[in-house]
């Protein structure tokens, strides 16, 4: 008798083949049979009219701290994710020298906007020092989804170089050798990869660029050799120039994006490693992504393995009175900020208060790398790409619905219009800046990037930027928008979008036991009511340790989600099952 039979669904197997009607039998956490099944089962899921896919593999998350206290990983689980890869962007929490946790929190809070108090109070500091010890600790944890970890350049460099890690000086030969040994040690212990960030916008709370931003090629090459010696792993990078010039008073990038691609090609060719790097359409060079894909195609034809990681929609930056907004550093606002929400809204509606706030200069946060120093300085130029966020959310809105366009129709100053907008809905209105992939007012660049044979889909950033980015619904969006709903251009075939978010990332990160619906593979499976699948507007929760807040975004239409054959979600509800484990790549 089988454990589970998923009966009569439209199977999209993750291998790129056309959808077909079939039953799926699950036994012992694996897919045992696929076809027209007659064998009895302890549980039968009626999937007629539903789509059956592999569980999503979300390969760009920042759960490194959260996995130590949270077993639900709710934002990902509610969107059908069955495996998360963390340790991206060069930030993480191992290795950590004694007393070094504050420095690593400073990095994570500055780069990924995860509240430092939550990380300090929520994480069990002292349970590990080395990266293998961190993995050993995670081995004892259980979650809704499997978790895979990468070792990050920031903590590695800090462990070896201490305070010099954030300086712009080159590492010594001995320090480089130590980092190479740490990389090898991590991979042997089960790291899926090594991550580094090279963009000027990633800053510690001190305002310094994160360790590794200016790392020379000899340092990266030695680390890549360490990864290779350990059995091989992914090198994940945020390339200089990869998201354009952020602005907000930051200095220009130290290298060009195409020079970075050449560097990655050399590292991949010399060490036989796949290199994954963030690729977006940025606002200051809207056509650069095409040059990147062309350069990648050429490099891969010459023996490299480069995989641009692309997003299925614009990077969604939220602005609201309960989070980051343009006026949060104005002195009059700062005096009112701690009032209860209703009282705050009443005060902000006063004409004298409004006039004062609009006239005042900002008072910057003394922590130079604090996110509010960036988030208050970007809006003037980007209101043409900022839109009201309704429910359901339209992630491909026309430009004539932007806040700037709405203000122009009323002959109003756009910043003053933004002020009034934020007070709508009793001060709960939310606007979204489509901060990348949307400079042309549509998602056509995304469609082309998603369809490129060298790309992998990701960049949800789940677990990070908890108060202003909420893209954890990205896997669901690939179905609702690209397969079902898009009206402003071509759609994409379901077999393509599923493969790019399941089998492709699974293989890339060495997780060969999952990512497709094939006999013998792990039974990580979604049963999805595609006709009624819906993404809901993000909601703010104050449930992080130390009272921290975060945005979560759920979806409805997931009939069932299985992780290793166990039902973790049923009809969009958490079943309480926690079959998720630390997943170590097969070497």
Secondary structure, DSSP 8 states (H G I E B T S, - for coil): -EEEEEEEEEEE-SSS---EEEEEEEETTEEEEEES--S-EEEEEE-TTSEEEE-EEE-SB--TTGGGT-S--HHHHTTTEEEEEE--TT--S-S--TT-HHHHHHHHHHHH---HHHHHHHS-TTS-SSHHHHHHHHHT--BSSEEEE-EEHHHHHHHHHGGGGGSSS---HHHHHHHHHHHHHHHHHT--EEEEE--TT-B-TTS-B-TTTT--HHHHHHHHHHHHHTT--EEEEE-TTTT----TT----SS-HHHHHHHHHHHHHHHT--EEEE----SSSTTHHHHHHHHHHHHHHTT--EEEEE-SS--EEEE-TTS--TTTTBHHHHHHTTS-HHHHHHHHTSHHHHHHHHHS-B---SSTT-HHHHHTSSHHHHGGGEEE--SS--SS--GGGBHHHHHHHTT--HHHHHHHHHTHHHHT--EEEE-SS-TTSSSHHHHHHHHSTT-EE----BTSSTTTB--TTHHHHIIIIIIII--SS----HHHHHHHTTHHHHHHTT-TTSSS--TTSB--EEEE-GGG-EE---EEE--SGGG--EEE--EE-EEEEEETTEEEEETTEE-S---B-B-----
